[in-house]
Amino acid sequence: MKNIKNLILKDGSTIKEVLELLKLNGEKSLVVVDGKNKFLGTISDGDIRRALLKGQKLSSKITKYYQKKSYFFYKNNYT
């Protein structure tokens, strides 16, 4: 079982931090939260590729690139 901490990052994170977490956990996307761990959205390897193709640097913040209209479900409500 994977450590959930390796799937979550703060909204002020950089593109480089996203790439490092994606490499660490082998997943294709991560969950973005605020300082109080409130769900804000998701960011995928595709979102990062698009940002880099637009000329963003590894030090760029992810704020403009993560998906803010993401969906989630509660484990207890899923069958």
PDB file of N, CA, C and O in Angstrom:
ATOM      1  N   MET A   1       0.842  -1.183   0.000  1.00  0.00           N
ATOM      2  CA  MET A   1       0.000   0.000   0.000  1.00  0.00           C
ATOM      3  C   MET A   1       0.887   1.245   0.000  1.00  0.00           C
ATOM      4  O   MET A   1       1.870   1.317   0.738  1.00  0.00           O
ATOM      5  N   LYS A   2       0.533   2.210  -0.825  1.00  0.00           N
ATOM      6  CA  LYS A   2       1.320   3.434  -0.934  1.00  0.00           C
ATOM      7  C   LYS A   2       1.009   4.394   0.191  1.00  0.00           C
ATOM      8  O   LYS A   2      -0.092   4.411   0.740  1.00  0.00           O
ATOM      9  N   ASN A   3       2.010   5.193   0.521  1.00  0.00           N
ATOM     10  CA  ASN A   3       1.841   6.220   1.539  1.00  0.00           C
ATOM     11  C   ASN A   3       1.093   7.392   0.910  1.00  0.00           C
ATOM     12  O   ASN A   3       1.550   7.958  -0.083  1.00  0.00           O
ATOM     13  N   ILE A   4      -0.037   7.756   1.474  1.00  0.00           N
ATOM     14  CA  ILE A   4      -0.868   8.831   0.936  1.00  0.00           C
ATOM     15  C   ILE A   4      -0.114  10.153   0.879  1.00  0.00           C
ATOM     16  O   ILE A   4      -0.414  10.994   0.031  1.00  0.00           O
ATOM     17  N   LYS A   5       0.856  10.352   1.762  1.00  0.00           N
ATOM     18  CA  LYS A   5       1.632  11.585   1.768  1.00  0.00           C
ATOM     19  C   LYS A   5       2.411  11.765   0.474  1.00  0.00           C
ATOM     20  O   LYS A   5       2.737  12.894   0.105  1.00  0.00           O
ATOM     21  N   ASN A   6       2.713  10.682  -0.217  1.00  0.00           N
ATOM     22  CA  ASN A   6       3.431  10.754  -1.485  1.00  0.00           C
ATOM     23  C   ASN A   6       2.517  11.079  -2.660  1.00  0.00           C
ATOM     24  O   ASN A   6       2.976  11.172  -3.798  1.00  0.00           O
ATOM     25  N   LEU A   7       1.233  11.250  -2.392  1.00  0.00           N
ATOM     26  CA  LEU A   7       0.272  11.571  -3.445  1.00  0.00           C
ATOM     27  C   LEU A   7      -0.297  12.980  -3.296  1.00  0.00           C
ATOM     28  O   LEU A   7      -1.092  13.416  -4.129  1.00  0.00           O
ATOM     29  N   ILE A   8       0.100  13.693  -2.244  1.00  0.00           N
ATOM     30  CA  ILE A   8      -0.467  15.006  -1.935  1.00  0.00           C
ATOM     31  C   ILE A   8       0.623  16.067  -1.955  1.00  0.00           C
ATOM     32  O   ILE A   8       1.731  15.841  -1.467  1.00  0.00           O
ATOM     33  N   LEU A   9       0.302  17.226  -2.522  1.00  0.00           N
ATOM     34  CA  LEU A   9       1.227  18.347  -2.458  1.00  0.00           C
ATOM     35  C   LEU A   9       0.449  19.642  -2.293  1.00  0.00           C
ATOM     36  O   LEU A   9      -0.747  19.701  -2.580  1.00  0.00           O
ATOM     37  N   LYS A  10       1.126  20.662  -1.836  1.00  0.00           N
ATOM     38  CA  LYS A  10       0.507  21.969  -1.568  1.00  0.00           C
ATOM     39  C   LYS A  10       0.370  22.771  -2.858  1.00  0.00           C
ATOM     40  O   LYS A  10       1.117  22.567  -3.814  1.00  0.00           O
ATOM     41  N   ASP A  11      -0.590  23.681  -2.868  1.00  0.00           N
ATOM     42  CA  ASP A  11      -0.855  24.477  -4.064  1.00  0.00           C
ATOM     43  C   ASP A  11       0.286  25.430  -4.419  1.00  0.00           C
ATOM     44  O   ASP A  11       0.320  25.929  -5.544  1.00  0.00           O
ATOM     45  N   GLY A  12       1.202  25.698  -3.523  1.00  0.00           N
ATOM     46  CA  GLY A  12       2.342  26.561  -3.818  1.00  0.00           C
ATOM     47  C   GLY A  12       3.557  25.811  -4.318  1.00  0.00           C
ATOM     48  O   GLY A  12       4.637  26.387  -4.441  1.00  0.00           O
ATOM     49  N   SER A  13       3.390  24.528  -4.608  1.00  0.00           N
ATOM     50  CA  SER A  13       4.507  23.695  -5.056  1.00  0.00           C
ATOM     51  C   SER A  13       4.968  24.093  -6.452  1.00  0.00           C
ATOM     52  O   SER A  13       4.264  24.785  -7.187  1.00  0.00           O
ATOM     53  N   THR A  14       6.169  23.638  -6.797  1.00  0.00           N
ATOM     54  CA  THR A  14       6.737  23.935  -8.117  1.00  0.00           C
ATOM     55  C   THR A  14       6.585  22.731  -9.044  1.00  0.00           C
ATOM     56  O   THR A  14       6.289  21.619  -8.608  1.00  0.00           O
ATOM     57  N   ILE A  15       6.794  22.983 -10.317  1.00  0.00           N
ATOM     58  CA  ILE A  15       6.753  21.912 -11.311  1.00  0.00           C
ATOM     59  C   ILE A  15       7.780  20.841 -10.969  1.00  0.00           C
ATOM     60  O   ILE A  15       7.503  19.650 -11.111  1.00  0.00           O
ATOM     61  N   LYS A  16       8.952  21.249 -10.523  1.00  0.00           N
ATOM     62  CA  LYS A  16       9.986  20.289 -10.161  1.00  0.00           C
ATOM     63  C   LYS A  16       9.522  19.380  -9.023  1.00  0.00           C
ATOM     64  O   LYS A  16       9.775  18.176  -9.057  1.00  0.00           O
ATOM     65  N   GLU A  17       8.853  19.933  -8.029  1.00  0.00           N
ATOM     66  CA  GLU A  17       8.351  19.132  -6.913  1.00  0.00           C
ATOM     67  C   GLU A  17       7.322  18.115  -7.382  1.00  0.00           C
ATOM     68  O   GLU A  17       7.293  16.985  -6.895  1.00  0.00           O
ATOM     69  N   VAL A  18       6.473  18.516  -8.332  1.00  0.00           N
ATOM     70  CA  VAL A  18       5.487  17.588  -8.890  1.00  0.00           C
ATOM     71  C   VAL A  18       6.198  16.436  -9.589  1.00  0.00           C
ATOM     72  O   VAL A  18       5.863  15.270  -9.377  1.00  0.00           O
ATOM     73  N   LEU A  19       7.173  16.764 -10.417  1.00  0.00           N
ATOM     74  CA  LEU A  19       7.904  15.729 -11.147  1.00  0.00           C
ATOM     75  C   LEU A  19       8.594  14.753 -10.198  1.00  0.00           C
ATOM     76  O   LEU A  19       8.609  13.548 -10.449  1.00  0.00           O
ATOM     77  N   GLU A  20       9.161  15.265  -9.116  1.00  0.00           N
ATOM     78  CA  GLU A  20       9.829  14.404  -8.138  1.00  0.00           C
ATOM     79  C   GLU A  20       8.834  13.454  -7.465  1.00  0.00           C
ATOM     80  O   GLU A  20       9.135  12.277  -7.272  1.00  0.00           O
ATOM     81  N   LEU A  21       7.642  13.966  -7.105  1.00  0.00           N
ATOM     82  CA  LEU A  21       6.631  13.113  -6.466  1.00  0.00           C
ATOM     83  C   LEU A  21       6.073  12.085  -7.443  1.00  0.00           C
ATOM     84  O   LEU A  21       5.836  10.938  -7.065  1.00  0.00           O
ATOM     85  N   LEU A  22       5.859  12.485  -8.696  1.00  0.00           N
ATOM     86  CA  LEU A  22       5.365  11.544  -9.698  1.00  0.00           C
ATOM     87  C   LEU A  22       6.364  10.411  -9.892  1.00  0.00           C
ATOM     88  O   LEU A  22       5.976   9.249 -10.015  1.00  0.00           O
ATOM     89  N   LYS A  23       7.633  10.746  -9.919  1.00  0.00           N
ATOM     90  CA  LYS A  23       8.677   9.732 -10.077  1.00  0.00           C
ATOM     91  C   LYS A  23       8.724   8.825  -8.842  1.00  0.00           C
ATOM     92  O   LYS A  23       8.870   7.609  -8.969  1.00  0.00           O
ATOM     93  N   LEU A  24       8.604   9.406  -7.669  1.00  0.00           N
ATOM     94  CA  LEU A  24       8.682   8.651  -6.422  1.00  0.00           C
ATOM     95  C   LEU A  24       7.579   7.605  -6.300  1.00  0.00           C
ATOM     96  O   LEU A  24       7.836   6.469  -5.903  1.00  0.00           O
ATOM     97  N   ASN A  25       6.351   7.992  -6.644  1.00  0.00           N
ATOM     98  CA  ASN A  25       5.235   7.077  -6.408  1.00  0.00           C
ATOM     99  C   ASN A  25       4.786   6.306  -7.641  1.00  0.00           C
ATOM    100  O   ASN A  25       3.998   5.367  -7.522  1.00  0.00           O
ATOM    101  N   GLY A  26       5.263   6.675  -8.811  1.00  0.00           N
ATOM    102  CA  GLY A  26       4.914   5.936 -10.019  1.00  0.00           C
ATOM    103  C   GLY A  26       3.496   6.157 -10.509  1.00  0.00           C
ATOM    104  O   GLY A  26       3.051   5.467 -11.426  1.00  0.00           O
ATOM    105  N   GLU A  27       2.778   7.100  -9.922  1.00  0.00           N
ATOM    106  CA  GLU A  27       1.412   7.403 -10.354  1.00  0.00           C
ATOM    107  C   GLU A  27       1.431   8.428 -11.477  1.00  0.00           C
ATOM    108  O   GLU A  27       2.476   8.995 -11.795  1.00  0.00           O
ATOM    109  N   LYS A  28       0.281   8.661 -12.069  1.00  0.00           N
ATOM    110  CA  LYS A  28       0.162   9.616 -13.170  1.00  0.00           C
ATOM    111  C   LYS A  28      -0.412  10.951 -12.735  1.00  0.00           C
ATOM    112  O   LYS A  28      -0.393  11.911 -13.505  1.00  0.00           O
ATOM    113  N   SER A  29      -0.926  11.031 -11.504  1.00  0.00           N
ATOM    114  CA  SER A  29      -1.485  12.294 -11.023  1.00  0.00           C
ATOM    115  C   SER A  29      -1.350  12.386  -9.511  1.00  0.00           C
ATOM    116  O   SER A  29      -1.125  11.394  -8.818  1.00  0.00           O
ATOM    117  N   LEU A  30      -1.497  13.629  -9.021  1.00  0.00           N
ATOM    118  CA  LEU A  30      -1.370  13.923  -7.596  1.00  0.00           C
ATOM    119  C   LEU A  30      -2.542  14.785  -7.152  1.00  0.00           C
ATOM    120  O   LEU A  30      -3.217  15.408  -7.971  1.00  0.00           O
ATOM    121  N   VAL A  31      -2.773  14.813  -5.852  1.00  0.00           N
ATOM    122  CA  VAL A  31      -3.825  15.627  -5.260  1.00  0.00           C
ATOM    123  C   VAL A  31      -3.197  16.927  -4.752  1.00  0.00           C
ATOM    124  O   VAL A  31      -2.148  16.908  -4.108  1.00  0.00           O
ATOM    125  N   VAL A  32      -3.845  18.051  -5.045  1.00  0.00           N
ATOM    126  CA  VAL A  32      -3.367  19.363  -4.606  1.00  0.00           C
ATOM    127  C   VAL A  32      -4.266  19.835  -3.459  1.00  0.00           C
ATOM    128  O   VAL A  32      -5.492  19.804  -3.562  1.00  0.00           O
ATOM    129  N   VAL A  33      -3.632  20.272  -2.364  1.00  0.00           N
ATOM    130  CA  VAL A  33      -4.363  20.757  -1.192  1.00  0.00           C
ATOM    131  C   VAL A  33      -3.832  22.125  -0.772  1.00  0.00           C
ATOM    132  O   VAL A  33      -2.752  22.539  -1.193  1.00  0.00           O
ATOM    133  N   ASP A  34      -4.604  22.819   0.065  1.00  0.00           N
ATOM    134  CA  ASP A  34      -4.143  24.099   0.596  1.00  0.00           C
ATOM    135  C   ASP A  34      -3.419  23.870   1.921  1.00  0.00           C
ATOM    136  O   ASP A  34      -3.155  22.725   2.291  1.00  0.00           O
ATOM    137  N   GLY A  35      -3.103  24.931   2.628  1.00  0.00           N
ATOM    138  CA  GLY A  35      -2.381  24.842   3.892  1.00  0.00           C
ATOM    139  C   GLY A  35      -3.127  24.106   4.990  1.00  0.00           C
ATOM    140  O   GLY A  35      -2.514  23.638   5.950  1.00  0.00           O
ATOM    141  N   LYS A  36      -4.453  23.997   4.860  1.00  0.00           N
ATOM    142  CA  LYS A  36      -5.270  23.277   5.846  1.00  0.00           C
ATOM    143  C   LYS A  36      -5.656  21.892   5.343  1.00  0.00           C
ATOM    144  O   LYS A  36      -6.564  21.258   5.881  1.00  0.00           O
ATOM    145  N   ASN A  37      -4.965  21.428   4.310  1.00  0.00           N
ATOM    146  CA  ASN A  37      -5.207  20.126   3.670  1.00  0.00           C
ATOM    147  C   ASN A  37      -6.593  19.995   3.055  1.00  0.00           C
ATOM    148  O   ASN A  37      -7.132  18.892   2.960  1.00  0.00           O
ATOM    149  N   LYS A  38      -7.171  21.118   2.636  1.00  0.00           N
ATOM    150  CA  LYS A  38      -8.451  21.103   1.927  1.00  0.00           C
ATOM    151  C   LYS A  38      -8.187  20.781   0.459  1.00  0.00           C
ATOM    152  O   LYS A  38      -7.295  21.361  -0.160  1.00  0.00           O
ATOM    153  N   PHE A  39      -8.953  19.870  -0.084  1.00  0.00           N
ATOM    154  CA  PHE A  39      -8.826  19.459  -1.480  1.00  0.00           C
ATOM    155  C   PHE A  39      -9.062  20.648  -2.404  1.00  0.00           C
ATOM    156  O   PHE A  39     -10.080  21.332  -2.305  1.00  0.00           O
ATOM    157  N   LEU A  40      -8.100  20.887  -3.314  1.00  0.00           N
ATOM    158  CA  LEU A  40      -8.230  21.968  -4.292  1.00  0.00           C
ATOM    159  C   LEU A  40      -8.334  21.454  -5.719  1.00  0.00           C
ATOM    160  O   LEU A  40      -8.940  22.102  -6.572  1.00  0.00           O
ATOM    161  N   GLY A  41      -7.747  20.294  -5.982  1.00  0.00           N
ATOM    162  CA  GLY A  41      -7.775  19.751  -7.332  1.00  0.00           C
ATOM    163  C   GLY A  41      -6.738  18.666  -7.521  1.00  0.00           C
ATOM    164  O   GLY A  41      -6.209  18.111  -6.557  1.00  0.00           O
ATOM    165  N   THR A  42      -6.455  18.370  -8.787  1.00  0.00           N
ATOM    166  CA  THR A  42      -5.461  17.359  -9.126  1.00  0.00           C
ATOM    167  C   THR A  42      -4.509  17.909 -10.183  1.00  0.00           C
ATOM    168  O   THR A  42      -4.836  18.847 -10.909  1.00  0.00           O
ATOM    169  N   ILE A  43      -3.344  17.315 -10.251  1.00  0.00           N
ATOM    170  CA  ILE A  43      -2.391  17.669 -11.302  1.00  0.00           C
ATOM    171  C   ILE A  43      -1.799  16.383 -11.851  1.00  0.00           C
ATOM    172  O   ILE A  43      -1.423  15.488 -11.094  1.00  0.00           O
ATOM    173  N   SER A  44      -1.720  16.297 -13.155  1.00  0.00           N
ATOM    174  CA  SER A  44      -1.240  15.079 -13.797  1.00  0.00           C
ATOM    175  C   SER A  44       0.072  15.333 -14.527  1.00  0.00           C
ATOM    176  O   SER A  44       0.507  16.474 -14.684  1.00  0.00           O
ATOM    177  N   ASP A  45       0.682  14.256 -14.963  1.00  0.00           N
ATOM    178  CA  ASP A  45       1.898  14.402 -15.747  1.00  0.00           C
ATOM    179  C   ASP A  45       1.604  15.149 -17.050  1.00  0.00           C
ATOM    180  O   ASP A  45       2.466  15.863 -17.563  1.00  0.00           O
ATOM    181  N   GLY A  46       0.399  14.990 -17.584  1.00  0.00           N
ATOM    182  CA  GLY A  46      -0.001  15.716 -18.787  1.00  0.00           C
ATOM    183  C   GLY A  46      -0.101  17.220 -18.552  1.00  0.00           C
ATOM    184  O   GLY A  46       0.279  18.014 -19.413  1.00  0.00           O
ATOM    185  N   ASP A  47      -0.613  17.609 -17.388  1.00  0.00           N
ATOM    186  CA  ASP A  47      -0.685  19.033 -17.043  1.00  0.00           C
ATOM    187  C   ASP A  47       0.715  19.636 -17.002  1.00  0.00           C
ATOM    188  O   ASP A  47       0.929  20.758 -17.460  1.00  0.00           O
ATOM    189  N   ILE A  48       1.664  18.884 -16.452  1.00  0.00           N
ATOM    190  CA  ILE A  48       3.042  19.351 -16.357  1.00  0.00           C
ATOM    191  C   ILE A  48       3.671  19.447 -17.736  1.00  0.00           C
ATOM    192  O   ILE A  48       4.363  20.420 -18.035  1.00  0.00           O
ATOM    193  N   ARG A  49       3.439  18.447 -18.583  1.00  0.00           N
ATOM    194  CA  ARG A  49       3.983  18.496 -19.953  1.00  0.00           C
ATOM    195  C   ARG A  49       3.481  19.726 -20.692  1.00  0.00           C
ATOM    196  O   ARG A  49       4.252  20.408 -21.366  1.00  0.00           O
ATOM    197  N   ARG A  50       2.185  20.010 -20.567  1.00  0.00           N
ATOM    198  CA  ARG A  50       1.626  21.188 -21.248  1.00  0.00           C
ATOM    199  C   ARG A  50       2.259  22.477 -20.734  1.00  0.00           C
ATOM    200  O   ARG A  50       2.543  23.380 -21.520  1.00  0.00           O
ATOM    201  N   ALA A  51       2.482  22.571 -19.435  1.00  0.00           N
ATOM    202  CA  ALA A  51       3.118  23.763 -18.856  1.00  0.00           C
ATOM    203  C   ALA A  51       4.537  23.933 -19.387  1.00  0.00           C
ATOM    204  O   ALA A  51       4.946  25.041 -19.737  1.00  0.00           O
ATOM    205  N   LEU A  52       5.283  22.837 -19.445  1.00  0.00           N
ATOM    206  CA  LEU A  52       6.662  22.909 -19.946  1.00  0.00           C
ATOM    207  C   LEU A  52       6.696  23.269 -21.428  1.00  0.00           C
ATOM    208  O   LEU A  52       7.571  24.015 -21.867  1.00  0.00           O
ATOM    209  N   LEU A  53       5.748  22.744 -22.198  1.00  0.00           N
ATOM    210  CA  LEU A  53       5.685  23.076 -23.624  1.00  0.00           C
ATOM    211  C   LEU A  53       5.339  24.548 -23.856  1.00  0.00           C
ATOM    212  O   LEU A  53       5.679  25.119 -24.892  1.00  0.00           O
ATOM    213  N   LYS A  54       4.660  25.152 -22.882  1.00  0.00           N
ATOM    214  CA  LYS A  54       4.346  26.583 -22.969  1.00  0.00           C
ATOM    215  C   LYS A  54       5.515  27.448 -22.507  1.00  0.00           C
ATOM    216  O   LYS A  54       5.412  28.674 -22.479  1.00  0.00           O
ATOM    217  N   GLY A  55       6.629  26.805 -22.143  1.00  0.00           N
ATOM    218  CA  GLY A  55       7.819  27.562 -21.767  1.00  0.00           C
ATOM    219  C   GLY A  55       8.019  27.782 -20.284  1.00  0.00           C
ATOM    220  O   GLY A  55       8.908  28.537 -19.890  1.00  0.00           O
ATOM    221  N   GLN A  56       7.208  27.136 -19.448  1.00  0.00           N
ATOM    222  CA  GLN A  56       7.375  27.296 -18.006  1.00  0.00           C
ATOM    223  C   GLN A  56       8.657  26.612 -17.534  1.00  0.00           C
ATOM    224  O   GLN A  56       9.118  25.640 -18.132  1.00  0.00           O
ATOM    225  N   LYS A  57       9.212  27.133 -16.464  1.00  0.00           N
ATOM    226  CA  LYS A  57      10.445  26.581 -15.895  1.00  0.00           C
ATOM    227  C   LYS A  57      10.111  25.605 -14.777  1.00  0.00           C
ATOM    228  O   LYS A  57       8.989  25.587 -14.271  1.00  0.00           O
ATOM    229  N   LEU A  58      11.087  24.798 -14.397  1.00  0.00           N
ATOM    230  CA  LEU A  58      10.888  23.844 -13.307  1.00  0.00           C
ATOM    231  C   LEU A  58      10.584  24.548 -11.999  1.00  0.00           C
ATOM    232  O   LEU A  58       9.972  23.962 -11.106  1.00  0.00           O
ATOM    233  N   SER A  59      11.001  25.791 -11.875  1.00  0.00           N
ATOM    234  CA  SER A  59      10.765  26.552 -10.644  1.00  0.00           C
ATOM    235  C   SER A  59       9.393  27.248 -10.636  1.00  0.00           C
ATOM    236  O   SER A  59       9.039  27.892  -9.648  1.00  0.00           O
ATOM    237  N   SER A  60       8.622  27.127 -11.721  1.00  0.00           N
ATOM    238  CA  SER A  60       7.298  27.753 -11.800  1.00  0.00           C
ATOM    239  C   SER A  60       6.331  27.090 -10.835  1.00  0.00           C
ATOM    240  O   SER A  60       6.370  25.875 -10.639  1.00  0.00           O
ATOM    241  N   LYS A  61       5.467  27.890 -10.235  1.00  0.00           N
ATOM    242  CA  LYS A  61       4.429  27.381  -9.337  1.00  0.00           C
ATOM    243  C   LYS A  61       3.335  26.689 -10.152  1.00  0.00           C
ATOM    244  O   LYS A  61       3.097  27.047 -11.306  1.00  0.00           O
ATOM    245  N   ILE A  62       2.679  25.712  -9.559  1.00  0.00           N
ATOM    246  CA  ILE A  62       1.664  24.930 -10.267  1.00  0.00           C
ATOM    247  C   ILE A  62       0.278  25.552 -10.219  1.00  0.00           C
ATOM    248  O   ILE A  62      -0.661  25.010 -10.802  1.00  0.00           O
ATOM    249  N   THR A  63       0.136  26.668  -9.538  1.00  0.00           N
ATOM    250  CA  THR A  63      -1.176  27.274  -9.300  1.00  0.00           C
ATOM    251  C   THR A  63      -2.031  27.400 -10.559  1.00  0.00           C
ATOM    252  O   THR A  63      -3.240  27.180 -10.496  1.00  0.00           O
ATOM    253  N   LYS A  64      -1.441  27.744 -11.689  1.00  0.00           N
ATOM    254  CA  LYS A  64      -2.211  27.918 -12.918  1.00  0.00           C
ATOM    255  C   LYS A  64      -2.431  26.614 -13.678  1.00  0.00           C
ATOM    256  O   LYS A  64      -3.180  26.599 -14.655  1.00  0.00           O
ATOM    257  N   TYR A  65      -1.807  25.535 -13.261  1.00  0.00           N
ATOM    258  CA  TYR A  65      -1.802  24.328 -14.078  1.00  0.00           C
ATOM    259  C   TYR A  65      -2.569  23.144 -13.516  1.00  0.00           C
ATOM    260  O   TYR A  65      -2.874  22.210 -14.257  1.00  0.00           O
ATOM    261  N   TYR A  66      -2.889  23.154 -12.228  1.00  0.00           N
ATOM    262  CA  TYR A  66      -3.639  22.008 -11.721  1.00  0.00           C
ATOM    263  C   TYR A  66      -5.119  22.165 -12.031  1.00  0.00           C
ATOM    264  O   TYR A  66      -5.609  23.277 -12.225  1.00  0.00           O
ATOM    265  N   GLN A  67      -5.822  21.050 -12.076  1.00  0.00           N
ATOM    266  CA  GLN A  67      -7.240  21.008 -12.435  1.00  0.00           C
ATOM    267  C   GLN A  67      -8.095  21.317 -11.214  1.00  0.00           C
ATOM    268  O   GLN A  67      -8.197  20.508 -10.292  1.00  0.00           O
ATOM    269  N   LYS A  68      -8.701  22.490 -11.219  1.00  0.00           N
ATOM    270  CA  LYS A  68      -9.485  22.945 -10.074  1.00  0.00           C
ATOM    271  C   LYS A  68     -10.908  22.383 -10.082  1.00  0.00           C
ATOM    272  O   LYS A  68     -11.593  22.420  -9.060  1.00  0.00           O
ATOM    273  N   LYS A  69     -11.349  21.870 -11.212  1.00  0.00           N
ATOM    274  CA  LYS A  69     -12.697  21.296 -11.313  1.00  0.00           C
ATOM    275  C   LYS A  69     -12.621  19.773 -11.301  1.00  0.00           C
ATOM    276  O   LYS A  69     -13.235  19.100 -12.128  1.00  0.00           O
ATOM    277  N   SER A  70     -11.874  19.255 -10.369  1.00  0.00           N
ATOM    278  CA  SER A  70     -11.705  17.809 -10.243  1.00  0.00           C
ATOM    279  C   SER A  70     -12.840  17.214  -9.420  1.00  0.00           C
ATOM    280  O   SER A  70     -13.536  17.911  -8.683  1.00  0.00           O
ATOM    281  N   TYR A  71     -12.999  15.925  -9.567  1.00  0.00           N
ATOM    282  CA  TYR A  71     -14.003  15.193  -8.797  1.00  0.00           C
ATOM    283  C   TYR A  71     -13.302  14.236  -7.855  1.00  0.00           C
ATOM    284  O   TYR A  71     -12.200  13.764  -8.137  1.00  0.00           O
ATOM    285  N   PHE A  72     -13.942  13.954  -6.743  1.00  0.00           N
ATOM    286  CA  PHE A  72     -13.413  12.987  -5.798  1.00  0.00           C
ATOM    287  C   PHE A  72     -14.579  12.266  -5.150  1.00  0.00           C
ATOM    288  O   PHE A  72     -15.728  12.694  -5.250  1.00  0.00           O
ATOM    289  N   PHE A  73     -14.267  11.176  -4.490  1.00  0.00           N
ATOM    290  CA  PHE A  73     -15.301  10.444  -3.764  1.00  0.00           C
ATOM    291  C   PHE A  73     -14.745  10.034  -2.412  1.00  0.00           C
ATOM    292  O   PHE A  73     -13.534   9.923  -2.220  1.00  0.00           O
ATOM    293  N   TYR A  74     -15.661   9.814  -1.484  1.00  0.00           N
ATOM    294  CA  TYR A  74     -15.281   9.330  -0.166  1.00  0.00           C
ATOM    295  C   TYR A  74     -15.269   7.814  -0.183  1.00  0.00           C
ATOM    296  O   TYR A  74     -16.187   7.184  -0.708  1.00  0.00           O
ATOM    297  N   LYS A  75     -14.259   7.247   0.372  1.00  0.00           N
ATOM    298  CA  LYS A  75     -14.110   5.785   0.361  1.00  0.00           C
ATOM    299  C   LYS A  75     -15.345   5.107   0.963  1.00  0.00           C
ATOM    300  O   LYS A  75     -15.776   4.070   0.460  1.00  0.00           O
ATOM    301  N   ASN A  76     -15.909   5.662   2.007  1.00  0.00           N
ATOM    302  CA  ASN A  76     -17.072   5.064   2.669  1.00  0.00           C
ATOM    303  C   ASN A  76     -18.324   5.090   1.810  1.00  0.00           C
ATOM    304  O   ASN A  76     -19.252   4.314   2.041  1.00  0.00           O
ATOM    305  N   ASN A  77     -18.359   5.985   0.811  1.00  0.00           N
ATOM    306  CA  ASN A  77     -19.548   6.116  -0.045  1.00  0.00           C
ATOM    307  C   ASN A  77     -19.368   5.450  -1.394  1.00  0.00           C
ATOM    308  O   ASN A  77     -20.199   5.634  -2.283  1.00  0.00           O
ATOM    309  N   TYR A  78     -18.314   4.690  -1.567  1.00  0.00           N
ATOM    310  CA  TYR A  78     -18.016   4.073  -2.850  1.00  0.00           C
ATOM    311  C   TYR A  78     -18.196   2.563  -2.773  1.00  0.00           C
ATOM    312  O   TYR A  78     -17.668   1.915  -1.870  1.00  0.00           O
ATOM    313  N   THR A  79     -18.941   2.006  -3.721  1.00  0.00           N
ATOM    314  CA  THR A  79     -19.101   0.551  -3.751  1.00  0.00           C
ATOM    315  C   THR A  79     -18.687   0.014  -5.098  1.00  0.00           C
ATOM    316  O   THR A  79     -18.749  -1.195  -5.326  1.00  0.00           O
TER     317      THR A  79
END
